[in-house]
Amino acid sequence: MTISIALGWWLAPAFITVVAFMAARLLGPRMRSNGGIGEVVVGLMELLCYGAAAVVSLLAWLIWALAA
C-alpha cells in the first residue's frame, strides 16, 4: 500500500493556522491576578485571543477552498 501527500497550496492556510495560534499563545494577554474575579477576566481574554486565531484560520481555509 502506498500513501502519498502532495505538497501544494494547502500549505499556505496550514502555515497561517500555525502562525495564528502561535501568536495567540505568545502575544496573548499576560495579565495575572491575585484570584477572584480577575481569574475570570484573564480566562475570557485568553478565550477571545484563541477565538480570533480560530477565525483567522477558518478564513484562510475558506479562501483556499473557494480558490481551488
N, C-alpha and C positions, 0 to 999 in steps of 0.2 A: 504494500500500500504506500502510495506517495502522497504527501501533503505539501502543497506549495502556497506561499503567500506572496502575492505580487506587491512589491513596494511601489506606491503610486501617490496620487493626490490625496488619499485618505490620511497620509502622514501630516498634512497641514492642520486639519482640525484636531488630530490627536495631539500634536505639539501645542496648539492653543489651549486644549484642555489641561494638559500638564502644567503649562505656564500659569494659567488662571488659578488653579488650585494651589500651586506653589506660592503665588503672590498672595493669595488669601491667607495661607499659613504663615508666611514670613512677614508680610506687611500688614497683617490684620491688627486688631486692637491689642494694645499692650497694657491695658488698664488692669490694675489689681486693687482689690478692696479688702476690707477687714471683715467681710462676711455680711450677712443680712441681705438687704435688697440690692446691694452693689453687685453681688454674685449673679443675680438675675440679669442685671443690665449688661454685665460682661458677657454672659451667655447669649443674650439676644444680639449683641453686637457681633459676636463671632458667627452666629447663625446668619445674620444679614450678610456678612462678608462671604461665607460659603455659598449662600443663595445667589449672590451676584456672580460668583465664579461659575456656578451651575448655569445661570442664564447666558453668560458669555460662551460657555462651552456648547450649550444647546443651539445657540445662534450660529456658531461656527459649523456645527454638524448639519444644521438645516440649510445653510448656504451651500455647503458641499453637496448635499443630497439634491438640491434643486439645480445645481450647476451640472451635475453628472448626467 
